[in-house]
Amino acid sequence: MTLRREFSGEISQYNASSEPLIHVLWHNRILASPYLFRKMFPKRETVVLTSASKDGAALAAAVKVFKVGAVHGSSSRRGAAAIVALRRAAREGKDLVFTPDGPRGPRYHLQPGVVKIAQTTGLAIVPLHIEYLSSWTLKTWDRFRIPKPFSKVRVTLGDPIRVPRELDDAAFENERLALEKILLKDINDPL
């Protein structure tokens, strides 16, 4: 709560829209994201995809404080149930939040799940870049960032991206790579 926040992007446009969105950000930038979401989107309902593990349960409890829901699942555990729950949340008008390189990485590699959800739901993907101007970096697989108290955080919302419903394998991979490239654009740490 001590962070000095700077937002850029079409926040008012997204707040005025009733259409659910898919927000995508890298795993190592998630610490302040529930708080920042409430500041940017005070009236939008949101659910995050968390792993089906003890860490995922802890994350779900933490985001609940900020009135953010959670769906448990990953590519390795409860994946099908998570997809069903995410599609239900979208039909209920809730935004979806993904960290496409989590929960295990590799860091800054976009897994295909977010593109598949966008393809099947027809929802727009909004790339989200969170930059902590002063932070501690942990020695974890994702080089997790913890913003220092009273530091500045910049949040940039990218332009919405629509994924066509009908894609062959090559076109699907092109969509995945294009989204990954957008999310990597403003990353200033070594890959």
Buried (B, 14 or more C-beta within 10 A) or exposed (E): EEBEEEEEBBBEEBEEEEEBBBBBBBBBBBBBBBBBBBBBBEEBBBBBBBBBBEEBBEBBEBBEEBEBBBBBBBEEBBEEEBBEBBBEBBEEEBBBBBBBBBBBBEBBEBBBBBBBBBBBBEBBBBBBBBBBEEBEEEEEBBBBBEBEEEEBBBBBBBEBBEBEEEBEEEEBEEBBEBBBEBBBEEBEEEE
